[in-house]
Amino acid sequence: MSNETDHTIEIDVKTEYLASESDPAGNRYVFAYTITIHNRGAQPARLLSRHWKITDADGAVQEVKGPGVVGEHPYLRPGEAFRYTSGTQLSTAVGSMQGSYQMVADDGTHFDAEIKPFVLAAPRTLH
């Protein structure tokens, strides 16, 4: 029998505005985000898929679903972490992302690892 502490995934996010790839006059704002996925639980687990909700300042929502992350399905033993960098494009200077990773532990338990909302913002757009 498993319990919640067997399946504890912690997710850290760092974001960066990519000015060289953005075109504010053309409503194109490009951001990179670096995700670190830590297995804080007692069970090894594999990331199967991802589900993102990306919202711009006008309220437009893009949903992204798919297998793995950056072409990989990382397997994390307790205490291990996996880091990757990806990106997204918005039509506004500010937006947010949130979502989840669908995971499976070695004990066969399927669970979601929540990615709490985080802000994407071009420099000097938020006070």
Backbone as a ProteinNet text record, in pm:
[ID]
protein_1_A
[PRIMARY]
MSNETDHTIEIDVKTEYLASESDPAGNRYVFAYTITIHNRGAQPARLLSRHWKITDADGAVQEVKGPGVVGEHPYLRPGEAFRYTSGTQLSTAVGSMQGSYQMVADDGTHFDAEIKPFVLAAPRTLH
[TERTIARY]
85.2	0	88.7	61.9	142.3	70.7	146.6	85	139.5	84.3	116.9	265.3	332.5	474	562	506.2	581.5	599	504.7	499.6	498.5	615	627.1	724.5	671.8	753.4	747.8	865.1	874.8	929.1	869	907.1	949	1070.5	1122.9	1129	1095.5	1090.6	1171.3	1250.1	1317	1280.3	1248.6	1208.8	1305.3	1307	1392.7	1323.1	1320.6	1268.9	1379.1	1347.3	1446.8	1426.7	1488.8	1472.6	1517.8	1624.9	1679.2	1583.9	1491.5	1396.2	1257.3	1240.9	1110.4	1099.5	976.5	947.3	823.8	846	732	642.2	700	618.3	524.8	564.8	482.6	407	398.4	329.6	383.7	515	581.6	678.5	646.8	727.7	768	898.7	948.4	1015.7	983	1034.8	1093.8	1201.9	1256	1219.3	1199.8	1179.5	1261.8	1326.2	1406.4	1335.3	1307.2	1233.5	1329	1324.3	1394.8	1289.8	1287.5	1191.9	1268.3	1230	1294.9	1202	1255	1178.2	1207.9	1112.7	1126.2	1054.6	1000.5	924.3	1011.4	946.1	1014.6	1018.2	945.3	935.5	1002.5	1078.4	1122.1	999.6	1011.3	898.5	948.7	867.9	897.7	794	842	753.2	701.7	569.8	508.6	470.4	405.1	354.9	341.8	309.5	295.5	164.6	114.2	-4.9	18.5	25.6	48.5	-73.9	-100.8	-195.8	-115.6	-109.8	-32.9	-133.2	-133.1	-232.8	-163.2	-208.2	-149.4	-232	-187	-252	-392	-424.3	-558.5	-653.5	-601.1	-684.2	-688.4	-614.9	-609.2	-529.2	-583	-520.3	-476.6	-351.5	-301.3	-285.2	-329.8	-306.3	-209.2	-110.5	-9.9	-8.1	-30	-25	65	138.8	221.1	305.7	369	453.2	584	628.3	759	782.4	909	956.3	1084.6	1098.8	1214.5	1259.4	1161.5	1190.6	1233.4	1223.7	1267.4	1153.7	1169	1078	1164.1	1207.7	1305.6	1254.8	1347.9	1323	1401.1	1329.6	1391.2	1380.7	1495.5	1498.2	1480.1	1443	1430.6	1557.8	1540.2	1653.5	1712.4	1674.2	1729.6	1646.9	1710.1	1643.5	1674.7	1587	1605.4	1577.1	1666.7	1651.2	1646.8	1556.8	1551.8	1506.9	1534.9	1493.4	1409.8	1301.2	1213.8	1168.1	1072.2	1028.8	886.1	836.5	702.4	698.3	596.2	578.7	439.9	434.1	307.7	288.2	163.2	135.3	125.6	147.8	150.4	279.9	316.9	443.5	439.6	319.2	302.7	207.2	233.7	144.9	179.6	120.2	150.6	140.7	202.6	196.3	167.6	99	78.6	45.3	49.1	16	47.3	80.5	113	191.7	266.4	333.6	260.6	233.7	171.5	285.1	284.6	394	343.8	436.1	405.7	521.9	487.3	587.7	616.4	728.1	764.9	660.7	581.3	477.6	350.9	355.8	242	143.2	163.2	72.2	92.5	-16	-14.3	-57.4	14.2	-20.2	24	-35.8	0.2	90.8	196.7	283.8	244.6	190.9	139.9	253.3	236.2	326.5	247.6	283.2	208.7	225	126.2	134.9	262	322.1	435.6	418.8	480.2	463.5	573.2	532.4	624.6	608	717.4	704.6	830.1	808.5	919.2	968.1	1094.9	1147.2	1066.2	1052.9	986.8	837.3	774	630.2	549.6	613.6	546.2	612.2	535.4	591.4	638.4
-118.7	0	123.5	215.7	336.7	449.8	551.3	670.8	793.2	908.4	1030.2	1063.9	1035.4	1070.8	982.3	869.3	786.9	858.5	947.1	1010.5	1162.3	1218.2	1361.3	1417.9	1494.6	1558.4	1709.3	1771.4	1916.2	1977.2	2088	2149	2293.9	2326.3	2463.3	2520	2649.1	2714	2843.4	2864.5	2992.6	3036.2	3164.4	3213.9	3321.2	3338.6	3440.3	3493.3	3625.8	3690.1	3689.2	3645.2	3637.9	3756.2	3867.4	3990.2	3971	3893	3876	3799.1	3721.6	3645.1	3708.4	3814.7	3879.8	3997.6	4035.2	4150.1	4220.7	4306.3	4372.7	4447.8	4510.8	4582.3	4487.1	4360.7	4259.4	4170.4	4215.1	4138.3	3996.2	3985.4	3854.9	3866.2	3794.9	3795.3	3650.2	3625.3	3488.6	3472.7	3362.8	3334.2	3193.7	3180.2	3048.8	3019.6	2892	2852.7	2727.4	2728	2613.6	2549.5	2421.5	2345	2245	2237	2132.1	2049	1920.1	1826.3	1743.1	1754.7	1682	1570.6	1452	1343.9	1347.3	1399.2	1407.6	1291.5	1200.5	1088.2	967	859.5	735.3	636.3	665.2	574.8	636.1	557.8	605.6	629.8	725.1	756.3	802.9	776.8	819.4	921.4	1027	1126.1	1069.3	1061.3	1006.8	1116	1222.5	1326.9	1459	1562.3	1696.8	1757.8	1852.5	1930.2	2072	2166.1	2307	2389	2492.3	2598.3	2727.1	2791.8	2914.6	3026.3	3128.1	3235.3	3368.2	3445.4	3577.8	3683.1	3808.3	3915.8	3948	3903.7	3924.6	3810.5	3710.8	3598.1	3482.8	3494.7	3384.6	3269.5	3147.9	3030.6	2933.1	2888.8	2780.2	2659.1	2544.9	2421.9	2336.1	2282.9	2198	2066	1957.2	1823.3	1738.4	1648.5	1559.8	1468.6	1373.1	1278	1342.4	1307.3	1348.3	1497.4	1533.7	1672.3	1673.2	1767.6	1780.4	1645.1	1564.1	1435.5	1326.7	1351.6	1253.4	1218.4	1101.9	1055.1	1025.8	1132.2	1110.5	1016.7	932.7	838.9	892.2	920.3	982.7	892.2	852.9	780.2	881.2	836.3	929	1012.5	1142.6	1233.8	1284.3	1227.1	1271	1385.9	1456.8	1567.8	1562.4	1623.5	1635.7	1780.9	1841.9	1982.4	1991.8	2076.4	2101.4	2244.9	2292.7	2426.9	2416.1	2489.5	2495.9	2640.2	2663.9	2800.8	2809.5	2933.2	2960.6	3103.1	3129.4	3261.1	3313.1	3441.3	3507.8	3625.3	3670.3	3790.7	3913.8	3896	4007.2	4000.4	4111.8	4119.2	4044.8	4011	3941.9	3824.8	3717.7	3602.1	3509.7	3391.4	3293.6	3152.7	3060.8	2918.3	2839.1	2727.5	2630.9	2498.7	2392.5	2264.1	2148.4	2035.7	1916	1818.9	1734.3	1621.3	1495.7	1407.5	1281.4	1181.4	1120.8	1036.2	895	799.6	664.5	620.9	574.7	528.4	380.3	333.4	192.4	98.8	148.4	62.7	56.9	122.3	118.8	231.8	317.2	428.4	537.9	578.2	693.7	815.7	927.4	1048.9	1170.9	1285.5	1412.2	1491.4	1547.6	1640.3	1780.4	1859.4	1992.3	2091.2	2171.6	2282.8	2408.7	2471	2588.4	2702.8	2792.9	2904.9	2987.6	3027.9	3119.3	3223.4	3340.5	3456.7	3461.2	3498.4	3531.8	3681.5	3758	3902.9	3961	4040.9	4115.1	4218	4255.8	4353.9	4483.9	4541.9	4672.5	4669	4552.8	4545.8	4526.5	4480.3	4463.6	4554.4	4603.7	4691.9	4611.3
0	0	0	-90.4	-98	-25.7	7.6	64.4	-7.7	24.8	-49.1	-43.4	67.3	77.2	-10.8	-57.8	-152.2	-286.3	-319.2	-451.4	-436	-405	-384.4	-487.2	-579.6	-682.3	-659.6	-650.4	-631.4	-759.9	-802.6	-930	-907.4	-950.9	-943.5	-1084.5	-1097.5	-1228.1	-1226.5	-1330.6	-1353.9	-1495.9	-1512.1	-1643.9	-1692.7	-1824.4	-1885.6	-2010.3	-2023.8	-2144.1	-2249.3	-2370.5	-2478	-2573.8	-2539.7	-2618.1	-2762.5	-2784	-2918.9	-3010.5	-2953.1	-3033.9	-3036.1	-2958	-2947.1	-3042	-3072.4	-3157.3	-3099.7	-2998.4	-2934.5	-3032.9	-3136.8	-3234.8	-3309.1	-3319.2	-3385.5	-3287.8	-3161.3	-3056.6	-3043.6	-3042.5	-3026.6	-2909.6	-2802	-2680.9	-2652.5	-2653	-2639.6	-2502.6	-2437.8	-2304.1	-2300.1	-2224.4	-2192.2	-2047.5	-2018.3	-1879.2	-1853	-1738.4	-1695.3	-1578.3	-1593.9	-1494	-1429.5	-1298.3	-1225.7	-1153	-1184.2	-1125.1	-1022.3	-895.2	-785.7	-737.2	-721.7	-659.4	-509.3	-430.7	-285.4	-216	-295.4	-240.2	-211.6	-171.7	-137.3	-253.4	-361	-475.7	-598.9	-674.6	-805.7	-894.1	-985.9	-1073.6	-1209.5	-1312.5	-1449	-1493.2	-1560.4	-1620.2	-1751.7	-1764.3	-1885.6	-1984.9	-1934	-2023.1	-1948.5	-2025.9	-1969.6	-2015.8	-1937.7	-1972.9	-1923.7	-2016.9	-1985.2	-2021.7	-1941.7	-1976.4	-1975.1	-2091.5	-2108.4	-2136.1	-2051.4	-2060.5	-2081.8	-2182.2	-2202.6	-2128.5	-2134.3	-2059.1	-2111.1	-2233	-2287.3	-2249.9	-2177.6	-2136.2	-2235	-2345.2	-2442.1	-2381.6	-2392.5	-2333	-2442	-2432.4	-2516.7	-2426.1	-2470.8	-2395.8	-2474.6	-2405	-2467.2	-2391.1	-2463.4	-2404.9	-2492.6	-2430	-2510.9	-2425.1	-2489.9	-2418	-2373.5	-2253.8	-2205.3	-2202.3	-2185.3	-2190.1	-2270.9	-2360.9	-2450.5	-2505.8	-2545.2	-2605.8	-2509.2	-2380.5	-2281.2	-2185.1	-2121.8	-2016.8	-1894	-1823.4	-1716.7	-1606.9	-1561.2	-1450.6	-1331.3	-1223.1	-1106.3	-984.1	-932.9	-806.1	-692.6	-574.2	-461.7	-445	-433.2	-417	-546.2	-660.3	-788.6	-847	-940.7	-1008.3	-1157.5	-1235.3	-1380.7	-1416.9	-1494.8	-1534.5	-1686.3	-1735.6	-1879	-1903.5	-2023.5	-2064.3	-2190.4	-2192.5	-2308.9	-2323.6	-2412	-2432.6	-2480.7	-2478.7	-2528.4	-2581.6	-2660.1	-2719.7	-2682.5	-2645.7	-2615.2	-2709.3	-2721.1	-2799.1	-2710.1	-2579.6	-2484.7	-2404.2	-2341.6	-2268.3	-2135.3	-2089.7	-1961.4	-1981.8	-1911.7	-1914.2	-1799.6	-1802.3	-1698.8	-1756.4	-1684.3	-1719.7	-1593.8	-1612	-1505.5	-1570.2	-1491.4	-1551	-1460.2	-1523.6	-1447.5	-1534	-1464.4	-1526.9	-1482.1	-1575.9	-1543.4	-1521.1	-1403	-1357.4	-1328.8	-1329.7	-1281.1	-1191.9	-1072.6	-977.1	-1000.6	-945.9	-959.7	-900	-804	-744.5	-830.3	-949.7	-1041.4	-1024.5	-924.4	-899.6	-1003.8	-1068.3	-1158.7	-1078.8	-1096.6	-1023.1	-1102.2	-1069.8	-1132.5	-1039.3	-1095.4	-1023.3	-1068.7	-977.8	-1012	-1036.9	-1141.7	-1169.9	-1135.7	-1024.8	-979.2	-1078.7	-1084.6	-1179.6	-1158.5	-1270.2	-1264.9	-1374.5	-1351.4	-1438.9	-1543.7	-1664.6	-1772.5	-1795.9	-1788.4	-1803.3	-1866.9	-1969.4	-2029.9	-1927.7	-1932.4	-1837.2	-1839.9	-1724.4	-1704.2	-1740.9	-1730.1	-1757.5	-1629.9	-1524	-1394.5	-1292.5	-1199	-1095.1	-977.7
[MASK]
+++++++++++++++++++++++++++++++++++++++++++++++++++++++++++++++++++++++++++++++++++++++++++++++++++++++++++++++++++++++++++++++

